[in-house]
């Protein structure tokens, strides 16, 4: 079996780009190798791995879980089925957070529900003067996040627990979160590989706002004066999020869209 023949085997089963990427991961070859030397033989172990991956990808399993990593903001993060796969729309949360940290000498930031750690680690690397903490209820997710922080050289204090529980008595300049916000029974949960992702990180099992309500309700007790709260949410939750923030005593509640023009992040300050 050659590299060129291996790609042909996957034709009609999975997307051509996915087939190429899986073959590169399985064999260690490059895109240039595939183009210039398609006659290169594929050794048996790599061929077996590639075939297994093609079948799993054809069954809907996300590519990132097959190869164990995904890119976010130009960095490679390890992922597993214990954490959500990084999505580019979360970059909006990072950009808004960085803008609010400008001019602060040593801001304290906490990321609630950190998952693979993409938000906390990105902020720690891009705002190196900050003290960054990250909280998650899942020990398995925290293990992935700690591994990513170590690989990427980010200083993050990881803590286990639910939302603000591990932060008693502490105050922050900024609270950020990408909480579960998909409503139970939403048909999107059955699409685009979501059945393979951790459901507790996708849905609150209720109306999609339960976790946001909990975060907004307790955020003021962990914020410094004039501190900011920012969180990601669903496409139709901007108005509800702003109402929750205003009702909790926050000022200047807003919603910011992602690059597709979809409401993505809401926030406010004390």
Secondary structure, DSSP 8 states (H G I E B T S, - for coil): -BHHHHHHHHTTTS-HHHHHHHHHHHH---HHHHHH-TT-B--HHHHHHHHHHHHHHHTT--HHHHHTEEEETTEEEE--TTS----GGGHHHHHHHHHHHTT-SS-EEEEES-TTSHHHHHHHHHSTTSEEEEEES-HHHHHHHHHHHHHHT--EEEEESSTTGGGTT--EEEEEE----B-TT-GGGGSTTGGGS-HHHHB-SSSS-HHHHHHHHHHGGGEEEEEEEEEE--TT-HHHHHHHHHHTT-EEEEEEE-TTS-EEEEEEE-
